[in-house]
Amino acid sequence: MGFTLTYNPAGYVAPTVPLIMFAWIPIVLYLFSRFPAQKAVVISFLTAWMFLPEASLTLLGLPDYTKMSATCYGVLLATFIYDVGRFSSFRFGWIDMPMAVWCVCPFISSITNGLGAYDGLAATLSQTVTWGIPYFLGRIYLNSLLGLKQLATGLFVGGLVYAPLCLYESRMSPQLHRIVYGDFSFSDFGQSIRLGGFRPLVFMRHGLTVAAFMMAATLIGIWLWRSGTLKQLWGIPIEWLVGALFTSFVLMRSTGAYFLLMVGLGLLVSSRYFRTALPLYTLIAVICAYLFVNAGSGSYVTDQIIDAFSGLLPPDRIQSLEFRFNNEEILSEKARERLLFGWGGWGRALVDLDEFGNVTVQDSLWIIAFGHHGIVGLVSMTLSMLLPVTALAWLRYPARLWSHPKVASVAVLLVIITLYMVDSLFNAHLNPIYVLAIGGVAGLVLKPEKLRSSATNRSVAAGALAVQR
């Protein structure tokens, strides 16, 4: 048993790593004693994701002890101590079925591959800690307009806090994780060099993860500003803060994040001016169609994608896309040999490329889900993220309400979750913050809150004035 940095298991680990990792659960308990439970959950998840080390403590038969598993354990323990009645508020509903299947899938994958019940239970526990617990905590704590607003605001504040750190590393190179925790969070330093400068890592595992986080924070800031949800923060006009955050985001040097921000803005602006969520539904349909074509049918649209972007992206980005797509075609063929529940763990879903030990690379989250847990795993993972988004936008809060100050936070989170699924078609950067958000969205689908119209508000105010007279 010992601590290892996620991407440098042989590297030096500073004493601050085990110190902060073991101290984190007591810190979470303190946060629950200091703040309202809902706010404490948001602070705990965001602070851990942003500042704790990319490290893990390996325990035989148990999920690795990481910054997010420590947060999940801490929040569960704090709920038992300070807010035990919160557990009884959970009622399993139809919207929860995909996440339940996704969490159980590893057990079935292990059994069908002859890996045994012990391996299946360990894999299921790991999946539950990574996906199920954040989703469950979102369901019981953030299942309201106010709860999701706190999460959206927290993400915006987190981006503002990260901005100076990102500016430092964009100039000085990614060094903060090494300075504080003794080693780099990512082994390939060359991937940090982009567009004539450095792509920040700060305390996350990859520059793309940081760029996606800053993209989400920037998109939230823009929408909360334009919808009038936030007018100022810390006494500073919101437009100034959004401008500063956008400047920092530009220095992320991530073409993918730039593209996602433009798509997100397009979805939100169309909802404001055309009062329709059709572009969002279209994007969700495109995601599902892409997965069906590449995973289910055995056909591929990768060549068409390369052709479409060949004139828009630099040559090195095109080569990166081609590398990913070529690997995914090989991995998809292997996955279809165990179509229903995949190959399970231990690298069984990979393909040997030559006699020198080179194997295929799983770059995207969808191909990992498909290869490890088959079509059942891929469908359940996709539905667990996109079904609540579609249901909330279609059944509860249509696009004409997305500019409403009470709904704006929810609307921008729906867009961000969808953009995360777009990113998962090309990358595999799991962010439990989005899983926490989707849990809150699912809870709001089952228990929506009514909004008073402006006419109702005026009549209530007039009635109150008449009573005073």
C-alpha angles and dihedrals in degrees: 000000000000147000121269130179108243098244100022109050092164096047130103114275116208119226088247090072101067090032096059094036094055092039093052097082092054088047090054089051089052091051090055090051091049104041138033109278095249093052092043091057092053093046092047096051097042096045092048093047093048104040114016117096126266091246139123138203110216115221121183110252094357133092115271113268103243135159093270097043088050088053093049092050091046095050092046091050092046090051091053090050104038108016110021092149088067090076092061090057091070116100118179110236140178091267090063096057098090093052091048091052091046091053094048095044096087091061093053091045091054094047095047090050095049094247093130138240094280092058090045093051092048092049092046092050091051092049091048093051092047098043113003101053096048088047091049092048090050089050094055101034109029101035094120140070090253093048094052090045089056090051093048092047090047091054090050092049089046090055091051091050091048094047098083091044090052091048090052094051094042086062103031099031125249103311108131097090090050093047095050103030105027103249144039119279091224128043100212104070090176090072088065092065109089138151096354096313145044129297108222122241100174103169099333129097100247140016090239089058091053092046091051090049092050090046090055092047092049093048091049092049093050094049096044088051097047093044092051092239092127122028100171142357126204086357091300120120110255094232091062092052092047090051092051092047092049090052090053091047092055088059091058087090094213116136090191092056091048090053093048092050091053091048091048093050090049092053093049096043091050089053090053100047102029097030093223136114092204093115089055092049089047092053091049089050090051091052091051092045091051091052093046094050096044099037109023107033101035091232122118135214095187095109090055090051091051091050092049094053099035093096095041105048132057116261093253091056090050090051090050091053092048091051092052094045093048091052092046093054090055092044092048091055089051092047093053089062086071097029104166105045105004131223101302122223138316094077094291091136092059126095126223110235101190144349092271095074098261112148137183119279122234102213101159131062094227095057090048091053092045096046097044101037107016130224091321091058094044094049094045093048092048094046092046089062104032103034095066090046092052094042095050094047094044103037107025117020114020122198094265087071097048093096092052108113091233094050101035094087091052092046095053091047090054089054093046093051090051091048089051089057089050089052090049089064087069107019139037104217105142112206114187089196089074091047088052088051094050089052089056091047091051090051091051090051090058095042111026123186121230121234122218113232120233089250090055091048091052092050091050091050092048091050091050091050091051091052091051091053 
